[in-house]
Amino acid sequence: MASFFRWRIANKVIPLISESVPCERLIGPSTVSSFIRVNKFKSEQPQLFLSWKALMNALPQTNDLRSPNELVKLLRNQGLPTAEGFVDIALCQQPLSVVFTVDKHVFSKIILTDIIANDEILAKSSCLFQDISPKNVLVQCWTPKIGEILKMSHFRSAIHSNFIANINKAAGHNITKINHTGDWGLESAAALFKYHQLDEKEPKNKINAERLFQISRSAKLLFEGDLNFKNDVKSYFEKMTKGDQILVSEWNYLKDIFLEHYNSIYKKIGLTFDDTLFDSSYSAEIEETCKDLLKKNLVAIQENGQVKVNVAVEKAVKIFSDNEIDPFLNKLGRSIFSASHWKKKHNFDIMYYVAPTTEINFISLLIPVMKELGHEWSDSLHQVKLRNLSHFDKKRKNKGAEFFMNQAKQYTIEMLKRDLHMSEEEITCEMAEVLSVTSLIVNDMMYKRSTDYDFSWRDILSLSKKSGASLQFCHAGLKGLQDDSEYTFKVDIDTSPLLENVAHNLIKHLSRFDEEVYDSYLNLEPRILVEYLFSLWYYIDKATNVLKLDINDDRLKVIKARLMLFEAARKILEKGLHLLGITPFETDYTPPDFLKEQFLELKI
């Protein structure tokens, strides 16, 4: 990427910033280089812009700083073109920036060589991440309690948790993905009691997760409306808390069925957890935490049964109508204990709760309550907010993520048959699953986290440039290009034959990859990276339409350069997909039309 040029620019600029103050006392090269961006717009030669505003904001206030005009004049007086390939240095007024123009052939050579030769994480290879201090970062996914259906809100938390973990790892942080599972309480006892009421004709040893979800949902309704059922459930739970081995063993049997179902979905999404906390393992400690909250009057049970949280938080609801089967006090106690548990075990610097906006009020109360309990580190807890989608609140609200994933898979199979004329034999189960899940992930991430977007199968499952399937096919086509070739290129090959504008436009876009990753990291917004990959698809499409790969002895030098360009594009696309939590799919299937004509010409 463009770090080579950013470092050179920083080293040229820093000694000239001030007339008298030594440069090392003003600012470091890594800071200056982080203010430099590759020009996105069309230009004859590649250009890098150093933001004057960002530079001035980072410098100490002193009267002997040079003006931008003086700085540009001094830089030009050092001689052009430079050894690094700079052919012009000028001033841009809107926005005020120092513009460094690079010879496009030098730029192409350095960018492509860097991408092909460098497999390090961005924290080591890009200057943009040099000033980021490594931290212990925990990412907690919002998961269903045992017995609840894994809904699309949980699906969205899973894919964004994966992205946040990956983007922070790319920035050099130590990442732990955690899961706090609610598996102990009256809800558990209710599901178990209802399970024991099953008709003898229904074989209990062959029961599946779908049937258990029905049982769990029915049990909650009965608990709310049937006093006898409620009393029986309370009796069950009392026995469980006292260690009734038969009941606990049978509950664990049901729990394992639920967990197997949840894990099968997370496996398809590509999310794995590094550590999991079950409430059942720490039920006594959680109960003590709840008692402590009442004792210190941080939580009070009012005469009307409502629960009041006694902390000073503006714009937060502090009084709740309590839910007997899942009391607010228990939820607060579980969350306080789990956060303390993670802090003690992992000593995190930052912990992200990736949860829907419905949890904002709860988390806004959780942190000040923890401070009152003496946990000053609670400021390191942050919620990554995901807007609830009205589509899933209004339609099929009782359907889980698996339902929509299965729908997506079936629609994908139909799309492949219809649009690509693929036969049943060509469409493998793995292909349909990967393409459908990728499409769901990319469609969600192309919007800001705060956006309530329309959920449209037509938009999600398409082969247009703005879809997950198109990115997967693009990568498969580029991978097939290299795999089908008996010819290999060396990293130090001559890239000067890349004369066409489409080649230089693609190279310039590739050079900006670390900028987009950096912005995605700062904002924790995958949308920034997704939009970059959509544009990458566009530039690859344009390049493959022009850069032919037919073989003639006198054109081998050209072919080598083009192979290197396409391999660099594939590597950047692959890295981008991995950051989003998507595994690029490799298939023997012939690529779609936008790649087919170009890629299949290479049979060396």
N, C-alpha and C positions, 0 to 999 in steps of 0.2 A: 504494500500500500504506500501511501505518500509520506511515511515517517522520515525517510531519507531526506526529502526536501524540507520538511518541517524543521528537522534538526539543523540543517545547513542555514536555513533562514534565521533561526533563533541565534545561532552562533555569529551570524553577520550583524544582526540588529543590536544585540545586547551591548557590545563595546561602544556603540555610537549613540546610545539613548541619552546619556548625560555628558556634559562638558567637563565635569570635575569629579563627580562621585564615582568611585570604582564600581565597575559593572557587577562584580560578585556580591556587592552589598545591596543591589537593587532588585534583581530578579534572576531566577534560574532558567536554563534552557528548556527544561520540561514544561515550565509554566508558560513561557512564550509560545512554544510549539503547540500547546493546546488551544491557542487562539487562532490558529491558522487552518483555513478550510479550502478545499479544492473547489474551484468555480463550477457550479452545476450547469451553467448556461453555455450555449454554443460560442465557441471562440476558435480562431484559426490555430492557436497553440494552447496547450494546457496552462492554466493560471492558478496561483495560490494567493489567497487574500489573508492578510494579517489585519485583524480588526483593531483599529486605533483606540476605540472606546474601551475594549476589553483590556488592552495593554495599559492604558492610562489608569484604569480602575485598580489594576494589580500593582502599580508602582507607588512608592511612598510619595507624599506631597512635598515637592521641592521645586525651587524656582529655576534650577539649571537644567531642566529637561529640554531637549531639542524639540523643535516643531516638526510635524510630519514632512513639510517641504524640505527642511534642512536635512532630515534623516534620509530622504530619498536621494537628495543631491549627493550626500556623502557616499551612499551605497553605489550610486552610478559612477562616481569618481574612482571607485576601486577597479573599474574596468568591466566591460561587457563584450562578448559573452564570458561567463565565468566557467571555471573548471567543472562545476556541478551541473552545468547545462542551462543556467539562467541567461536568457537573451535580452530581457528588458526588465526594468524596475520602474514603476510609476505610481502615481497617487490616484486613487478613486475617491470621488467626493460623496457618493451615495451608495451605501454608507461609507463613511470615511475609513479607508483601508489602504495599506501599502500592498501593491499588486506585483507579484513576481511571476513573470512569464517564462516558461520552460520550453526548450526545444522538444518537439513532440517525439522525436526518435530517441532521444536520451530518456525522456519520461517513460516511453513505452518499455524500453529495455529494463530500466530499474524497477518499474512497477511489476512487470511480468516475472522477472527473476525473483523478486521478493516473495511473491505469492507462491510460485512453484517450489522454491527452495525452503520456505519457512513453514513449519508445522507447529510452531509454538503457540500457546494461548496468547490472546491479544495483550494481556497484562505485561507480557515480556517482549512482544514484537512491536507494539504500537506506542509511540511517545505520548499519546493522549491519556494513557492509563498510568504513566510513570509516577504521578504525584498522589495516587490513591494508596493509602496505607492498608495493608491486608488486615481483615477483621474476621472474627468468628460470627458467621451469619446463620441464623436458623430461619427456615421457611416452613410455616405451619399451614397445611392445606385444610380447608373447611370440609370435613367429612361427615357422613351421616352417622347417627347413633345406631348401635346394633338393633336391627328390626325396622329401621327406616329405609325407604327406597332411595337409592342413589340417583338424585334428580339432576337436571341440567345445570342447576346452580352449583351443585357439587362438581359436575363435569367442568364447568368454567373455572372453578377454584383450582381444580387439578391441573388444567393446562396452563393457567397463569402462574401457579406455584412452580411448575416445571420451568417455565420461561424465566421467572425471577431467580430461581436457583442457578440456571445455566448462565444468565447474563452476569450475575454476581461472581460466579466461578471464573468467567472470562476476564473479569476485572481484577482477579487475583485473590479473591476472598476464599476462606475456608467455609464450605457449605455443608449444612446438615438439614436434610428434609425430614420433617417430623410429622407425626400423626397422633392426635389425642382422640382416643375412641371411647365413647360413652357406652359401657356394656354392663352397667350395674345400677339398679334402681327399681322402682315400682313398675316401670315399663317392661323391664326384663321379666319380672315375676308375672305380670299380666300375660305376656306372650307365652310363657311356659305353662301357666295354668290353663289358658285356652288351648294350647297344644295337647294337654292331657285330657281335654274334653272331646277330642276328635272321635268320630265314629269308629268303632272297632273294625269296620270294613275298610277303612283307609289305612294302608300299611305305613306305620310311622318310620320304619327303617328305610323307606324309599321316598321320603318327602323331599321336595326341592325348595330352593330359595323363593321362587315365585309364590308357592303355596304358603310358605312361612310369612311372606309379606302380607298376604291376605289375612292370615291368623293374627299377626301383630296389629294390623289396622283395626280388625274387628274387636280385638281385646281392648284397645284404647277407647273405642266407642262404648263398649260395655262397662268399662270402668267409670266412665262419666255418667252413665244412665242407669246402671243396675247396682243398687246398694249391696245386695248379697254377693254379687261378683266382686265388688270392690273390697268387701271384708275378707273374702276368700283370698284375694290377691295379696292383701296386707299380711294375712296369716302366712302365705307362701313366702313372702319376702322376709318376714321375721325369721322363719326357719332357715332361709338361705343365709342371712346375716349371722346366724348362730352356728353355721357350718354344716348344715344338713348335706352330707356327701352325695346322697342320691339326687337331690334337687339340683345341687351345684353341678354335678357331673352331667345331668341331662341338659341344663342350661348351656354348659360349655359345648355340648354336642350340637345344639341349635346354633350357638354363636359361630362355631366353625363353618357351618353351612353358609351363614350370612357372609362371613369373612371370605370364604372361597369365591362367592359371587362378586363381592366388592373388588377383590384382587384381580379377578378375571377382567373386569372393566378397566381398572388402572393399568393392567398389563397392556391392553389394547391402546390405551392413551399414551403409554410409554413412561408412566410415573412409578417410581419405586421409592419407598420410605427407608431412611437410614435408621430411624428409631421410632418406636411406637409406645405410647403410654395407655394402658387399660385402667379404667377407673376401678375395676374389680380387684386389681393388685394393690390398691392404696385406699380402699374404702374407709378404713379406720382413720387414716390421716386426713382424708377429705372431710369426714364427719367432725373431726377436731377443728378444722379450719372454719367450718360453718358455725360451730359453737363459739369460736373466738370472735367471729363477726357479730354475733348477737351479744356476747359479753361486753364488747367494746362499743356497743350501740352504733356500729357502722351500718347495721341492718336491723330494722325493727319490724316486728309483726304487729300490725294494728288490730284494733278490736273487730273491725269489719273483715278481717282476714287478708287485707291488702298488705303488701310488702313495701317498706320505704327504705331507700338508701340515703344515709345521712352524710353526704359529702357535698362540698360546694362546687358545683359544675354548672356553668351557664348553658342554657338551651338544651338541657338534657331532662328527659322524663325520669323522675326518681320514685314514683309510686306505681306499683304494678298489681294487677289482679292476679293473685297467685294461681298457679296450675298445680293441682294436687298430685297428679301423676308425675310431673316433672317440675318441682318447686324452683322458683327463681333463686332462692337461697342456695340450693344444691348446685345450680348452674354456676353461680358466682364462686362458691367454694371450690368446685372442680377446676375452674379456670385459674383461680389464685394458686391452688396447689400445683397445677401442671406447670404454670409459668415459673414458680419457685423450683420445681423439680428440674426443669430444663436449664435454669440458670445454674443450679448446683452441679448438674451433670456435665453441661457443655460450656459453661462460663461464656455465654454469647455476648457480643457487643451490640448486635442488632437482632431483633426477632420480628419477622413479618407475619401478621395474621392475614392470609389471603381469603377474604370473606365478603359476602354480599353486603350491600348498603343497609339491609335490615339489621345488621349487627352493629351499626355505628353507635347507637345509643348505649348498648351494653358495654362495648369496649371503652366508650368515653367515661363510663362509671368505673370500670375495672381498674384502670390505671390510677386514679386518685385514691380509690379504696386501698390499693396495694401500697401506695405511699403512706397512707395513714397507719398501715401495719408495719411500716419501717423499711419497705422495699424501695429505696431511693432509685435503684436501677430500673424501675418500671418505666422511666422515660424512654428506655431503649426498645419498648414495645410499640410497634407501628401497624396500623391496619392498612392493607392495600385494598381499596374499595372497588367492588365490582357491582355495577348497576344491575338491579333485577330487570329481567326482560319481561315485558308485559305479555308477550306471546305465550310464555310458559305459565304465567299466572292465570291467564284467561282460558287457554286451550290445553286440554289434556294435562291438567295440573297434577293428576294422580299418576301420570306416566313417568317412568324413570328414564335415565339417560340411555339405558340399554335399548329401550323401545326406539328412540330416535336414531341410535347408532345402527340398529338393525334395519330401520327404514332407509337410512342413508346407504347402507351396503346394498340393499335390493335395488334402490334407484340407480346406484352406480353401475350395477350389472346391466340394467336396462339401457343406461346411457352409453356404455361401451358397445353394446350390441347395435344400438341405433346410430350413434354418431361415428363410431370407428369400425363398424361392420365386423366386430369380433365374434367368433363362434364360442359356443359353450366351452369347448376344449381349451381355448386360448385364455379364457377368463378364470384364473385360479381364485380360490377362496382368499388366499393371502393378498393377491392383487386388489380384489374388490374391497377388502377390509382396510388395507393401508390407504387406498385412494379415498375411501369414504371418510375415515377418521381424519386424514389430512385435510380434506375439504371442510369438515366441521371446525377443525382447529383454526385454519387460515381464515375462514369466513368470520369467526368470532374475533380474531385478532386484527382484522383489517379495520375495526372500529375502536375508538377510544374506550377505555374501561368504563367511563361515565356515560356512555351512549346506550340508549334503549333503541336498538335497531330492529328492523323488520326481518323476521326469519322466513326466508323464501328458498324453497328447495331448488327453484330454477336458477337462482344466483349462486347457491352453494355448490351445486353439482353441475358444473359446466366446464368446458374446455377453453373458455376465454382466457385472456392473459391474467385476469384477476380471479384466480381460483387456485385452490390447493392442488387439484388434479393436474393443472397445467404446469405447476412448478415441479411436481413429481415426474411427469413425462419429459419435461425439459432436462432434468437431471439424468433420467434414464437414457435419453438420447445422447447426451454428452458422454456419459459413462460408456455406452455402447460404442461410441466413436473410438475411444481409446482401446477398448477391449478387442474390437474387431481388427485393429491395426496391428500388423506385424512390424511396423516401423516405430522406433522410439526416438525421441529427441533428447538432447542434453540441455541442461539448464543454461549453459553459456552460449546457446546458438544465437545467430544473427537475427534480430527482430526488425531490421531496417526494411525488409520487404513488406511490412505492414504499412502500406501507403494509403489505403482507402479510409475515407472519413468514418465509415461504420466501424472499422477496427479501432480507430482512435477514440471514438465516442464510447465504445465498450470498455476500453482500457481506462479512460477517465472515470467511468462509473465504477469500475472495479477498485480504483484507487481510493474511492470514498467510503469503502465498506467499514473501516474502523471508525469513521466519523459517525455513521449511522448507528453502529453498535454502541458507541459512547453516548450518544443522545438517548438511545433506548435505555441504557443503564441509568443515566441521570434521572429519567422520568419514569422508569419502570413501565414503559409503554411499548408493547410489542408492535403496535401499529406502525411505528416509525420504521422498524426493520422490515415488516411485511410490505410496506409501500416501496421500500428500496428493492426488495426481491421481485416485486411486480415490474418495476422499471428495468431490472436486470433481465428478466424474461424478454422484455421488449427489445433491449439492445442485442441480446443473443439472437432473437428472431431476425432482426435487421441484418446482423452480421452474417448469419448462415445463408441468407438470400443472395448475398453478394460474394462472399469469400468461398469460391469453389474449391473443392478438394480433389479434382481430377489429377491424375499423376502423369507427368512427363519428366523425362530425365533432366531437362533444363529448368524445371520448376521445383525441384526438390527443396531448395532453399526457402521458397515461398511456402510450400506445404509444411515444412518444419515450423516456421513462424506461426502459421495459422493453427497448427496442432497445439502449439504452446499457448496460444491465446484461448482456444476453446477449453484446454485443460485448466487454465487459470480461472476461467469463468465457472467451470464445474466445481472447483475447489471452494470458491467463494459462495456459490449457491449451496453447496453441501454444508459449509460452516453456518450459513444463515439458517438453514432448515434445522440443524442440530440445536442452535440457540433457541429456536422456537419450540423445541421438544419433539421434533419430527425426524424420524429415521428415513433417509432417502431410500426409496424402493428401487431395487435393481431387477430388471426383467429382460427376458430375451425377446419380448414382443417388439415388433417393428414400430418405431416412433411415429407419431401423427404427422400430418402433411407438412406442418411448418418446419419440421426438422428432417423429415424423411428424405426429401430430394437431395439435400446437401450431404447428410451423414452417410447415406448408403452408397455414395459415389466413391468413398474411400475403401478400396479393397486391395491393400498393398500386400 
